[in-house]
Amino acid sequence: MARPKTTWQVWLRRLSQTGFAYLFLYVFLQAEYRPVNETGHAVKLFFLFDPLVLITTWFSSRPLVLSLVTLGVTVLFGRWFCGWICPFGALHHLLTSLRTKNAKQKLEADGYSRWQKTKYYVLAAILAAAMLGVNLAGWFDPFSFLYRVMALVVYPGLNDGIKSVFGWIYQNDPGIGNLKATSISEPIYDLLLRTILVATQLFFYGTVLIAVLFLAVVFLNLYRARFWCRYICPLGALLGVVGKNPLVQIKRNEAACNNCRACVIDCQGGADPDVADAWKPAECFYCWNCHAACPQRAISFGVHVPGGRKWI
């Protein structure tokens, strides 16, 4: 059976994920140390939208208003933030989509598991610690974790790697005839030093530990789809609690459904889109993969009026 064409909703979600991933990288570079010891604007942008940061810092500082916007929209649209905005979620989504498992293996491995409740216990532990004055969100919040990986592992590696390449070109100065490589590489290197690279790279203790944890989280996607998002992420747990009964819900056409379970194969959240009245909005990333995978287009999303059967 031929795979259905990717729908415009999935392409729109991919565009959103890519855009916010690039925005995260831009914000990250604005926070990088410069010789004048200044950082760019909007360095805290993603953290301002993070409800987990809002709650865990509520007891010691003023609330983050933008985080309330995220929670408010989640009440209406469910756990959309995980599927459309979060750059760490986009990374897991990409890596999960690169797996080579066949349809049968995905059906056996990627359905809902009771172990997905683990992230709610992680959330409870973080909130309990916050009430005692201990902020653990910095260790488990996806933005904090991703930023720490970028700052301690990825960026230093890229910075040194790029500088080594340009250093080799400068020392050897290969070329063709009278055209020397340095005539091209040096202006590029100067531009990179003024925009992305730093002249002196700082290194920190704990880099190896952070790298090992990051690689473990990344490769666990080969075991379960979006492992971090399903089993660990406390921000996803918080949004799942807030968006447990959203207005936007999955809509199934039972007459068109032939129970092929194609929707489950590409469901990265284990939200059980194939079971009537058993769909789990707290686990759904609203990625629209189920809609795109369904050959009968028997699944879509609509606005469900509370307390009734009417769909908009």
Residue pairs with C-beta under 8 A, 6 or more apart in sequence:
1 295
3 293
4 292
4 293
4 294
4 295
4 297
5 292
6 292
7 288
7 291
7 292
9 288
9 291
9 292
10 287
10 288
10 289
10 291
10 292
13 83
13 84
13 286
13 287
13 288
16 84
16 85
17 83
17 84
17 85
17 87
17 89
17 90
17 93
18 90
20 84
20 85
20 86
20 87
20 90
21 87
21 90
21 91
23 45
23 87
24 46
24 87
24 143
24 146
25 150
27 40
27 42
27 43
27 45
27 46
28 147
28 150
28 151
28 155
29 40
29 195
29 196
30 39
30 40
30 41
30 42
30 43
31 39
31 40
31 43
31 147
31 151
32 39
32 155
32 198
33 198
33 202
34 198
35 199
46 87
46 143
47 53
47 64
47 143
47 144
48 64
48 65
48 66
48 67
49 66
49 67
49 69
49 70
49 85
50 64
50 67
50 70
50 141
50 143
50 235
51 67
51 68
51 70
51 71
51 74
51 235
51 238
51 239
51 242
52 123
52 126
52 137
52 141
52 234
52 235
52 238
53 64
53 67
53 137
53 141
53 143
54 63
54 64
54 67
54 68
54 71
55 127
55 130
55 238
56 126
56 127
56 130
56 135
56 136
56 137
57 63
57 64
57 130
57 135
57 137
58 130
59 130
59 131
59 133
60 133
60 135
70 81
70 239
71 239
71 242
73 80
73 81
74 80
74 81
74 239
74 242
74 243
74 246
75 242
75 243
75 246
76 246
76 247
76 248
77 243
77 246
77 247
77 248
77 286
78 243
78 246
78 248
78 249
78 281
78 284
78 286
79 236
79 239
79 240
79 243
79 269
79 281
79 282
79 283
79 284
79 285
79 286
80 243
80 285
80 286
81 239
82 89
82 229
82 233
82 235
82 236
82 239
82 269
82 285
83 89
83 93
83 285
83 286
83 287
84 286
86 142
86 143
86 235
87 143
87 146
88 142
88 143
88 145
88 146
88 228
89 142
89 226
89 229
89 236
89 285
91 146
91 218
92 218
92 221
92 226
92 227
92 228
92 229
93 226
93 268
93 285
93 287
95 218
95 221
96 221
96 225
96 226
96 268
99 106
99 221
99 222
99 225
101 109
103 262
103 265
106 225
106 264
106 265
106 266
107 261
107 264
107 265
109 223
109 224
109 225
110 224
110 225
110 264
110 265
110 267
110 268
110 270
111 264
111 270
111 272
112 270
112 271
112 272
112 280
112 283
113 224
113 230
113 270
115 231
116 230
116 231
116 270
116 283
118 231
118 232
119 230
119 231
119 232
119 233
119 234
119 236
119 237
119 240
120 237
120 240
120 241
122 140
122 232
122 233
122 234
122 237
123 234
123 237
123 238
123 241
125 136
126 136
126 137
126 140
126 234
129 135
129 136
130 136
130 137
137 144
137 234
138 144
139 145
140 232
140 233
140 234
141 234
141 235
142 228
142 233
142 235
142 236
143 235
145 214
148 210
149 210
149 211
149 214
152 204
152 206
152 207
152 210
152 211
153 207
153 210
153 211
153 214
156 201
156 202
156 203
156 207
159 197
159 198
159 201
160 201
162 192
162 197
163 197
163 201
166 185
166 188
166 189
166 192
169 181
169 182
169 185
170 182
170 185
170 186
170 189
173 180
173 181
173 182
174 180
174 181
175 181
193 199
217 227
217 228
217 232
220 227
220 228
221 227
221 228
224 230
224 231
225 267
225 268
225 269
225 270
226 268
226 269
226 285
229 236
229 268
229 269
229 285
230 236
230 269
230 270
230 283
240 281
240 282
240 283
241 282
243 281
243 282
244 281
244 282
245 281
245 306
246 281
247 303
247 304
247 306
248 286
248 301
248 302
248 303
248 304
249 279
249 281
249 301
249 302
249 303
249 304
250 273
250 279
250 281
250 284
250 290
250 299
250 300
250 301
251 299
251 300
251 301
251 302
251 304
251 311
252 273
252 276
252 298
252 299
253 296
253 297
253 298
253 299
253 300
254 276
254 298
256 296
256 297
256 298
257 296
257 298
257 299
258 296
258 298
259 274
260 295
260 296
261 274
262 293
262 294
262 295
263 273
263 274
263 289
263 290
263 291
263 293
263 294
263 299
264 272
264 273
264 274
264 290
265 293
266 289
266 290
266 292
266 293
267 273
267 289
267 290
268 285
268 287
268 289
269 280
269 283
269 284
269 285
269 287
270 280
270 283
271 279
271 280
271 281
271 283
271 284
271 285
272 278
272 279
272 280
272 283
273 279
273 284
273 290
273 299
286 301
288 301
290 299
291 297
291 299
291 300
291 301
302 311
302 312
303 311
303 312
304 310
304 311
304 312
305 311
305 312
